[in-house]
């Protein structure tokens, strides 16, 4: 019907709207859903139906923990660790041991592999239970235990398929498992605990006519500062001109010999000796000997390269100075020419050329024991045209730029004409010397340097004759050969004009004892000789960071707790030389970094066999 406005209301001008009322829609019929409850087949409690028709409390009675905590053979879960090296048995067979950190992912993977229920070995235990068909690992975490409790605990979350005829029900539970740690000696420690079990020996030798051991001391420092190099050493013995290092296998001895070849030039030879053999089983016990013969040249040695010498280029038939020792011997002309640059006066001598060309072609004329202090009085740089560029303290030329390191704008070595005088001649006479040296960018007027005084050097008649026939016709023997600058103007104590001190320096001689029989004298001499040999072994092992009591068996704790109280005077002189000589310290640091890098690469290759967890 149309809508009518009330009386008196204002009628709108637009068209009136007409509304219609729709008939009501029929009501929606709601269907109510009801869930039928059933009683538990075990306890009778009313529950919602499930595939097992059991309540939660009845399902929890399925003993999955007893299956998970069952070790091989039905015993406890165990893991084996070596008491000496603290390695863990990886497979449980006592053959493969690896280093693992506590609560690490690798340790987690090793513990989970020891649970038979989580591997194929656990199927036999599940068949006996007739309830659990399979167990799947979902999560695992460590539970803290006392470090000395010999226990390791894990909280494992598993999902088990329980057989409830006619269906299978999945149950998820969190179970606490415990592992017992037992001691088991690894094969490496077993070999070390026995006598005469080494398989390779590295014989390190440096034979010098003067009996010096400076080259061996540098290698001792490199071994003492690098724990990776001495990790596999079984024992060490001192010999007349070197050391003997014993290793459990040939490959470890070869790696050690390669490390030494990076620090000093040497010739390496390998030989083997048959100890015993079993013809029926086709097995043999073979021991290997690796001979490392170092080139008998040390830093700061003044050597004569004869005319027939090969491998040194233009330096053959001249007097050479050893700049430094690395994998090769770096040489510089001791009497350089003014018209040549410094590069043409340097050469490298490889170990192969030294041994192949003949040892008698490179003779040591003077060693570092004969170094003398000199004071620089004047210095003139040599130009390419052979003339000298005036450069003194009060000169008109630009100020001299000294070499301050690798960041300096000038090269390390430069030819210069230097006037020097002996430090011992000050106040006594006015004798001076002039020479051409390669230390132009390192010296300035007033510096104190070390060098060889050839004017006062005395040689035998045979040596003088051989020297005259060894040099070229154009060679001129210099009066002075400058070797290096003294840092801070202080000379090295105990090195200049002194001989190397032994271990027994400063010992007080005992008075004569009473008369003894010949047998007692022989026994006393033998005991003193053994004691002296043992003291020398302890001193050498202490210098290299090895712990010695009766024999040198190495452990990681020995390296960490090492102190240098037992170092000899020779070791102290080398360390003092490293402090005063920045170049030698830098070269040794480079060698140590290279050795550490190679050792890390070898350990990384050895650890590739360790399996990591997949979760």
C-alpha positions as a printed Julia matrix, in Angstrom:
615×3 Matrix{Float64}:
   0.0     0.0     0.0
   1.14    3.62   -0.65
   2.55    5.53    2.27
   0.6     8.7     3.29
   2.27   11.68    4.98
   0.67   13.08    8.18
  -1.67   16.06    8.0
   0.16   19.41    7.87
   3.41   17.9     6.71
   5.15   19.57    3.84
   4.81   17.65    0.67
   8.05   17.07   -1.19
   8.35   18.4    -4.71
   9.97   15.2    -6.05
   8.31   11.97   -6.79
   7.19   10.04   -3.78
   8.94    6.71   -3.07
   6.85    3.61   -2.81
   8.12    0.78   -0.56
   6.93   -2.78   -0.74
   7.18   -5.4     2.02
   8.67   -8.76    0.97
   7.1   -11.91    2.36
   9.3   -13.63    5.05
  11.66  -16.42    3.93
  11.09  -19.94    5.2
  13.15  -20.86    8.32
  16.44  -22.78    7.85
  16.43  -26.23    9.3
  19.63  -26.69   11.53
  20.97  -30.21   11.79
  22.76  -30.87   15.09
  26.04  -32.99   14.91
  26.65  -35.24   17.84
  29.96  -37.1    18.6
  29.7   -40.57   19.94
  32.05  -41.36   22.79
  33.46  -44.78   23.45
  35.07  -46.32   26.5
  38.79  -47.09   26.52
  39.4   -50.71   25.73
  41.91  -50.94   28.58
  40.66  -48.85   31.49
  37.08  -48.08   30.43
  37.41  -44.29   30.51
  35.1   -42.47   28.05
  37.19  -41.01   25.24
  36.88  -39.76   21.7
  37.39  -42.59   19.26
  40.95  -43.01   17.91
  42.69  -45.72   15.89
  43.89  -47.5    19.03
  40.67  -47.01   21.02
  42.82  -46.18   24.06
  43.13  -43.16   26.26
  46.28  -41.04   26.59
  47.34  -42.62   29.88
  47.08  -46.1    28.42
  49.03  -45.12   25.3
  51.81  -43.7    27.47
  52.36  -47.14   28.98
  54.06  -48.23   25.76
  57.71  -48.41   26.89
  59.71  -46.74   24.1
  62.41  -45.56   26.51
  63.51  -49.11   27.34
  64.08  -49.75   23.65
  65.91  -46.45   23.12
  68.2   -46.85   26.15
  69.22  -50.38   25.19
  72.78  -50.61   23.94
  74.45  -53.27   21.79
  73.9   -56.68   23.33
  71.14  -55.37   25.59
  73.5   -53.48   27.93
  73.99  -49.79   28.65
  74.82  -47.16   26.05
  78.6   -46.68   26.08
  81.15  -44.48   24.34
  84.94  -44.98   24.41
  87.6   -42.32   24.94
  91.4   -42.5    24.99
  92.78  -41.55   28.39
  96.02  -40.01   27.0
  95.05  -38.05   23.87
  91.32  -37.6    24.77
  90.12  -38.84   21.37
  86.78  -40.63   20.95
  86.21  -43.95   19.22
  84.21  -43.15   16.11
  82.9   -46.6    15.12
  83.24  -48.47   18.41
  85.73  -50.97   16.95
  88.82  -49.39   18.53
  90.48  -48.54   15.19
  89.42  -44.97   14.36
  89.68  -42.22   16.98
  88.92  -38.53   16.4
  89.08  -35.27   18.38
  85.64  -33.9    19.36
  84.6   -30.87   21.39
  82.12  -31.19   24.22
  78.47  -30.51   23.26
  79.41  -29.98   19.61
  77.32  -31.09   16.61
  79.95  -33.73   15.82
  79.67  -35.08   19.37
  75.87  -35.18   19.03
  76.15  -37.16   15.79
  78.57  -39.63   17.4
  76.25  -40.23   20.39
  73.16  -40.72   18.24
  74.99  -43.29   16.14
  75.66  -45.3    19.3
  71.89  -45.82   19.86
  70.95  -49.09   18.08
  67.21  -48.28   18.06
  67.82  -45.29   15.77
  69.83  -47.35   13.28
  69.32  -50.57   11.4
  70.69  -52.54   14.34
  67.6   -51.71   16.42
  65.11  -53.64   14.3
  65.79  -56.85   16.24
  64.84  -55.16   19.53
  61.61  -53.85   17.99
  60.61  -57.33   16.78
  60.94  -58.64   20.31
  58.59  -55.97   21.71
  55.8   -56.8    19.19
  54.47  -53.25   19.79
  56.83  -50.72   18.24
  57.4   -51.02   14.5
  59.75  -48.07   13.88
  61.29  -45.09   15.72
  62.06  -41.76   14.02
  64.27  -39.08   15.55
  62.71  -35.61   15.65
  64.96  -33.57   17.96
  67.84  -33.95   20.4
  69.64  -31.73   22.91
  72.38  -32.04   25.53
  71.7   -32.19   29.27
  74.46  -30.69   31.41
  76.49  -33.13   33.49
  79.55  -32.84   35.69
  82.77  -32.87   33.61
  84.28  -35.67   35.73
  81.15  -37.8    36.02
  82.05  -39.94   32.98
  78.46  -39.56   31.84
  76.79  -37.87   28.89
  73.02  -37.26   28.78
  70.71  -36.42   25.89
  67.05  -35.41   25.72
  65.71  -37.12   22.59
  62.33  -36.45   20.96
  61.19  -39.46   18.92
  58.12  -40.56   17.0
  57.23  -44.24   17.27
  54.8   -46.34   15.25
  52.95  -48.54   17.75
  51.21  -51.66   16.5
  47.59  -51.7    17.73
  45.67  -54.24   15.64
  44.05  -53.72   13.28
  45.75  -50.3    12.91
  49.06  -48.54   13.64
  49.22  -45.55   15.99
  51.92  -42.81   15.99
  53.19  -41.76   19.41
  55.61  -38.88   20.13
  57.62  -38.88   23.34
  60.62  -37.11   24.92
  63.05  -39.59   26.43
  66.19  -39.0    28.51
  69.15  -41.17   27.51
  72.47  -41.6    29.28
  75.86  -42.69   27.91
  78.68  -44.12   30.02
  82.23  -43.11   29.03
  84.8   -45.92   29.2
  88.55  -45.69   28.69
  90.07  -47.34   25.62
  93.59  -46.66   24.36
  93.81  -45.56   20.74
  96.27  -47.26   18.32
  98.58  -44.21   18.21
  98.97  -44.05   21.98
  99.43  -47.81   22.07
 102.39  -47.53   19.72
 103.88  -44.66   21.68
 103.63  -46.57   24.97
 105.66  -49.44   23.55
 109.37  -49.39   22.89
 110.95  -49.4    19.4
 107.68  -48.66   17.64
 108.86  -45.82   15.41
 108.67  -46.35   11.67
 110.49  -43.26   10.33
 113.43  -41.19   11.53
 114.37  -37.71   10.27
 118.12  -37.06   10.58
 118.75  -33.31   10.52
 122.41  -32.38   10.05
 124.46  -29.24    9.37
 128.18  -29.96    9.13
 130.39  -26.87    9.38
 134.14  -26.74    9.7
 133.99  -24.24   12.57
 131.46  -26.34   14.48
 128.88  -23.54   14.6
 125.21  -24.3    15.24
 123.59  -21.01   14.28
 121.55  -22.57   11.47
 120.23  -25.28   13.79
 119.21  -22.68   16.39
 117.06  -20.89   13.82
 115.27  -24.17   13.07
 114.84  -24.75   16.81
 113.04  -21.42   17.11
 110.78  -22.31   14.18
 109.94  -25.69   15.75
 109.36  -24.18   19.21
 106.92  -21.57   17.88
 104.88  -23.97   15.73
 103.03  -26.68   17.66
 101.77  -28.32   14.47
 105.29  -29.26   13.42
 106.11  -31.17   16.61
 102.69  -32.71   17.18
 103.59  -36.12   15.74
 107.16  -36.37   17.07
 107.57  -39.52   19.19
 111.05  -38.74   20.54
 114.17  -36.72   19.75
 117.88  -37.32   20.23
 120.86  -34.99   19.97
 123.74  -35.89   17.71
 127.16  -34.39   16.97
 125.98  -32.0    14.27
 122.18  -32.13   14.46
 119.17  -34.02   15.75
 117.25  -37.25   15.17
 113.44  -36.99   15.18
 111.37  -40.19   15.44
 107.89  -40.51   13.9
 105.26  -43.29   13.98
 104.81  -43.38   10.18
 106.62  -42.42    7.0
 104.1   -39.79    5.83
 104.41  -37.8     9.07
 108.2   -37.85    8.75
 107.99  -36.62    5.15
 105.66  -33.77    6.14
 108.11  -32.72    8.85
 111.02  -32.79    6.39
 109.04  -30.63    3.96
 108.41  -28.12    6.74
 112.12  -27.93    7.49
 112.92  -27.43    3.79
 110.8   -24.26    3.85
 112.95  -22.75    6.61
 116.43  -23.71    5.37
 117.92  -25.09    2.13
 118.68  -28.77    2.45
 119.08  -32.01    0.53
 116.53  -34.7     1.4
 117.15  -38.41    0.81
 115.01  -41.37    1.85
 116.23  -44.9     2.53
 114.68  -47.95    4.14
 115.86  -50.89    6.24
 114.21  -54.29    6.55
 113.75  -55.24   10.21
 111.76  -58.47    9.82
 109.47  -60.17    7.34
 106.87  -62.92    7.21
 107.12  -64.79    3.93
 103.96  -66.8     4.47
 101.74  -63.78    5.13
 103.68  -61.52    2.74
 104.26  -58.85    5.4
 107.4   -57.02    6.47
 108.52  -54.54    9.11
 110.37  -51.75    7.31
 111.89  -48.66    8.9
 112.58  -45.54    6.88
 115.38  -43.0     7.28
 114.98  -39.45    5.92
 118.31  -37.62    5.74
 118.11  -33.82    5.71
 121.53  -32.31    4.99
 121.42  -28.54    5.46
 123.61  -26.29    3.35
 126.5   -25.41    5.73
 126.05  -21.67    5.22
 124.62  -19.29    7.8
 123.51  -15.7     7.76
 126.34  -13.1     7.71
 128.91  -15.66    6.49
 131.6   -14.36    4.15
 132.11  -17.05    1.5
 134.25  -17.52   -1.58
 132.43  -18.57   -4.75
 135.1   -20.03   -7.02
 135.28  -19.48  -10.75
 133.91  -22.98  -11.42
 130.89  -22.43   -9.14
 127.5   -22.81  -10.85
 124.13  -21.41   -9.88
 125.22  -17.94   -8.68
 125.45  -16.13  -12.02
 127.81  -13.13  -12.02
 128.96  -13.81   -8.47
 131.13  -16.78   -9.5
 134.79  -16.02   -8.86
 134.02  -13.29   -6.31
 133.66  -12.75   -2.57
 130.02  -13.08   -1.45
 128.09  -12.23    1.71
 125.1   -14.28    2.88
 122.17  -11.87    3.3
 119.59  -14.31    4.67
 118.6   -17.97    4.69
 115.19  -19.27    3.63
 114.42  -22.09    1.21
 117.4   -20.7    -0.78
 120.59  -18.86    0.17
 120.46  -15.15   -0.72
 123.91  -13.8    -1.65
 125.25  -10.31   -2.37
 128.61   -9.25   -3.77
 130.96   -8.29   -0.91
 132.95   -6.0    -3.22
 130.32   -4.61   -5.6
 131.13   -2.51   -8.63
 130.12    1.16   -8.67
 128.7     1.1   -12.21
 126.15   -1.66  -11.55
 122.87   -1.51   -9.7
 122.2    -3.49   -6.56
 120.06   -6.09   -8.38
 122.97   -7.21  -10.56
 125.08   -7.78   -7.43
 122.62  -10.23   -5.82
 121.92  -13.89   -6.55
 120.14  -16.9    -5.07
 121.86  -20.22   -4.44
 119.57  -23.25   -4.42
 120.36  -26.41   -2.5
 120.43  -28.49   -5.7
 123.07  -26.25   -7.27
 125.15  -26.29   -4.1
 125.28  -30.07   -3.79
 125.47  -30.74   -7.52
 128.17  -28.16   -8.25
 130.37  -29.36   -5.39
 130.76  -28.31   -1.79
 134.37  -27.21   -2.31
 133.23  -24.51   -4.76
 131.62  -22.54   -1.9
 133.95  -22.1     1.08
 133.36  -20.08    4.23
 136.12  -17.5     4.54
 134.94  -15.82    7.77
 131.98  -16.52   10.03
 129.94  -14.22   12.27
 132.34  -14.89   15.17
 134.88  -12.6    13.47
 132.6    -9.55   13.2
 134.09   -6.21   14.32
 132.41   -2.92   15.22
 132.86    0.01   12.83
 131.68    3.63   13.03
 130.45    5.38    9.87
 132.34    8.63    9.24
 131.21    9.54    5.73
 128.75    8.18    3.18
 128.49    8.85   -0.58
 125.83    7.21   -2.73
 126.98    5.61   -5.99
 125.33    6.81   -9.22
 124.73    4.71  -12.31
 127.64    6.39  -14.13
 130.09    5.2   -11.46
 130.52    8.57   -9.71
 129.68    9.3    -6.09
 126.88   11.62   -5.01
 128.01   13.78   -2.07
 125.75   13.18    0.89
 127.07   13.95    4.38
 125.6    15.48    7.47
 126.44   19.06    6.49
 126.19   18.71    2.7
 124.15   20.78    0.32
 122.3    17.78   -1.12
 118.83   16.75   -0.03
 118.54   14.95    3.26
 119.05   11.2     3.16
 115.95    8.98    3.33
 116.6     5.84    5.33
 114.77    2.58    4.86
 112.14    2.27    7.61
 110.33   -0.9     6.53
 108.15   -2.25    3.77
 106.11    0.98    3.75
 109.14    3.15    2.96
 109.4     4.96   -0.36
 113.0     3.82   -0.87
 114.4     0.36   -1.49
 116.12   -1.55    1.29
 119.58   -1.78   -0.27
 121.56    0.77   -2.27
 125.23    1.02   -3.24
 127.23    3.61   -1.34
 130.88    4.52   -0.79
 131.41    4.55    2.98
 134.32    5.68    5.12
 134.52    3.82    8.43
 136.85    3.38   11.37
 137.17    0.72   14.0
 135.38    1.54   17.21
 138.37    0.27   19.16
 140.68    2.73   17.32
 138.95    5.86   18.62
 141.44    7.74   20.74
 144.27    5.4    19.7
 145.0     6.12   16.02
 143.45    7.84   12.99
 143.26    4.8    10.7
 140.18    4.78    8.46
 138.91    2.54    5.65
 136.79    3.11    2.56
 134.62    0.46    0.97
 131.57    0.07   -1.27
 128.64   -1.48    0.57
 125.05   -2.44   -0.16
 123.77   -0.81    3.07
 123.43    2.7     1.6
 119.76    3.18    2.56
 120.31    1.74    6.04
 123.34    3.72    7.25
 123.91    7.32    8.16
 126.88    9.22    9.55
 127.55    8.25   13.16
 125.95    4.79   13.03
 127.68    1.73   14.44
 127.73   -1.34   12.2
 129.3    -4.8    12.13
 131.73   -5.93    9.47
 134.78   -7.99    8.62
 138.26   -6.49    8.88
 140.16   -8.26    6.09
 143.34   -6.26    6.66
 143.95   -7.9    10.02
 142.56  -11.34    9.09
 145.16  -14.13    9.16
 144.91  -17.16    6.86
 147.1   -20.19    6.38
 149.48  -20.36    3.42
 147.35  -22.99    1.7
 144.22  -20.91    2.17
 145.89  -17.79    0.76
 147.05  -19.72   -2.31
 143.58  -21.14   -2.9
 142.01  -17.69   -2.51
 144.29  -16.21   -5.14
 143.33  -18.9    -7.66
 139.6   -18.81   -6.83
 138.85  -15.17   -7.79
 138.5   -13.62  -11.21
 141.19  -11.37  -12.59
 138.94   -8.31  -12.24
 138.23   -8.9    -8.54
 139.77   -6.5    -6.01
 139.97   -7.62   -2.41
 138.3    -4.98   -0.16
 139.78   -3.87    3.14
 136.45   -3.94    5.0
 133.14   -5.71    4.3
 130.15   -4.21    6.14
 127.53   -6.76    7.13
 124.7    -5.02    8.97
 123.75   -2.06   11.11
 123.46   -2.4    14.87
 120.06   -1.36   16.12
 120.33    1.5    18.6
 124.11    1.63   18.23
 124.6    -1.28   20.68
 126.65   -4.3    19.68
 125.54   -7.84   20.3
 126.91   -9.06   23.59
 128.77  -12.3    23.39
 128.83  -12.42   19.57
 131.48   -9.93   18.47
 135.04  -11.16   18.88
 133.8   -14.04   21.11
 133.26  -17.72   20.6
 130.06  -19.63   21.21
 129.64  -20.59   24.85
 128.77  -24.14   25.74
 126.33  -25.5    28.24
 129.04  -26.05   30.84
 130.41  -22.44   30.84
 130.8   -21.11   34.35
 130.92  -24.49   36.01
 133.41  -24.79   38.85
 135.87  -27.62   38.53
 135.91  -29.98   41.4
 139.06  -30.9    43.18
 140.83  -34.19   42.74
 139.23  -37.16   44.43
 140.88  -40.09   46.12
 142.52  -42.85   44.12
 140.07  -45.38   42.69
 140.35  -48.69   40.95
 140.29  -48.97   37.16
 136.79  -50.49   37.17
 135.46  -47.66   39.34
 137.04  -45.07   37.06
 135.47  -46.64   33.97
 132.09  -46.8    35.7
 132.33  -43.15   36.78
 133.34  -42.02   33.29
 130.44  -43.94   31.78
 127.98  -42.46   34.27
 129.27  -38.93   33.68
 129.02  -39.39   29.95
 125.42  -40.61   30.22
 124.5   -37.73   32.53
 126.1   -35.19   30.19
 124.23  -36.64   27.22
 120.95  -36.56   29.13
 121.5   -32.91   30.16
 122.2   -31.93   26.58
 119.04  -33.73   25.47
 116.96  -31.91   28.1
 118.4   -28.54   27.12
 117.79  -29.07   23.4
 114.28  -30.39   23.99
 113.49  -27.37   26.19
 114.68  -25.01   23.47
 112.34  -26.66   20.96
 109.41  -26.74   23.37
 109.58  -30.47   24.08
 109.1   -31.92   27.56
 111.8   -34.37   28.63
 112.12  -36.51   31.73
 113.81  -39.75   30.72
 112.63  -39.84   27.13
 110.94  -37.27   24.93
 107.3   -38.35   24.66
 105.2   -35.4    23.54
 101.83  -34.33   24.89
  99.71  -31.25   24.26
  99.99  -30.17   27.9
 103.77  -30.1    27.58
 103.54  -27.55   24.8
 101.03  -25.32   26.59
 102.93  -25.28   29.91
 106.37  -24.74   28.4
 108.59  -22.05   29.89
 111.99  -20.89   28.68
 113.96  -21.13   31.92
 116.21  -23.91   30.58
 117.45  -22.11   27.46
 121.19  -22.02   26.92
 123.4   -19.02   26.24
 123.39  -19.8    22.52
 119.61  -19.63   22.4
 119.65  -16.32   24.29
 122.11  -14.85   21.81
 119.9   -15.85   18.88
 116.83  -14.31   20.52
 118.78  -11.14   21.25
 119.85  -11.05   17.63
 116.21  -11.34   16.57
 115.36   -8.33   18.75
 118.17   -6.22   17.33
 117.81   -7.41   13.72
 114.32   -6.67   12.39
 115.03   -8.29    9.02
 115.9   -11.68   10.52
 112.82  -11.58   12.77
 110.59  -10.69    9.8
 112.03  -13.54    7.7
 111.47  -16.04   10.51
 107.9   -14.81   11.01
 107.16  -15.3     7.29
 108.5   -18.86    7.45
 106.41  -19.61   10.55
 103.22  -18.35    8.88
 103.89  -20.47    5.81
 104.54  -23.57    7.9
 101.39  -22.99    9.98
  99.34  -22.58    6.79
 100.61  -25.86    5.36
 100.08  -27.66    8.66
  96.48  -26.43    8.8
  95.95  -27.68    5.24
  97.29  -31.12    6.19
  95.0   -31.31    9.25
  92.02  -30.22    7.16
  92.68  -33.04    4.7
  92.96  -35.51    7.56
  89.65  -34.36    9.09
  87.65  -34.81    5.87
  86.77  -38.34    6.96
  84.87  -37.1    10.02
  81.12  -37.31    9.39
  78.93  -34.37   10.43
  75.27  -34.68   11.61
  72.51  -34.21    9.07
  70.2   -32.33   11.44
